[in-house]
Amino acid sequence: MNTGRALRLGVVFVLFQAAWFACVLGAARGQAALGIAAATLVVAVLLAFSTDRRAELRLLALAVGVAWDSLLAQTGVVRYASPWPLPGWAPAWILALWALLAPMLREPMRWLHGRPVLAALLGGAGGALSYAAAERLGACALHDHALALAVLGAGWALIVPLLLAAAQRPATASSCEVRA
C-alpha cells in the first residue's frame, strides 16, 4: 500500500470514528442532531472524494439498516436513547450511522471483499461490541445483555458480508479507488 493511500484511509477511519462518537454521545445526551450533522458532513466529504458516487449512493440507499435496527427496537432487544422521529423504529441518529458505514464498505473495507467468513466473524464481533460501547456511553440499553449481544452478533455476521457483496458491484469500472 502506498503512503498516500494509507494516509487517506487513516483520515477516513478517524473521520468515521469521530462521527460515530458524535452520534452516540449526542443521542446519549439528548442532542442527536449534533451527531446527525457530524455524520452527514463526513458522508458528504467521503462522497466528494469518491471516484464512483453512484456506487456509494447505491450503498446509502440500502434499507437494511432501517429494517434491522427497527426490528431490534420493536422486539425490545435494544432501547435507543433519543428515539426521534418515531418511537419503536430506528432513530434518526442510527440511520446517520448506517449512512456513515456505507462509504466504508468499498475502499476502506476492500480487504474484506471476497472473504465472507472473515467478514462474518469481524462483523459479528464488531457489531456486538459497537452496541455494547454505545450502551456504556448511554446511547442505548440492551434488555437482556447476553441475549442481545448474541442477537446483535448473529445479525451483524449476516449483514456485513451482504453489504460487502453489494459494495463489490461497482456502478462504473473504476469504483474501488478513492480520489486524492
ABEGO torsion letter per residue (X at the ends): XBAAAAAAAAAAAAAAAAAAAAAAAAAAAGBAAAAAAAAAAAAAAAAAABABAAAAAAAAABAAAAAAAAAAAAAGABBBBGAOABBGBBBAAAAAAAAAAAAAABAAAAAABGBAAAAAAAAAAAAAAAAAAAAAAGABBBABAAAAAAAAAAAAAAAAAAAAAAAABBABAAAABBBX
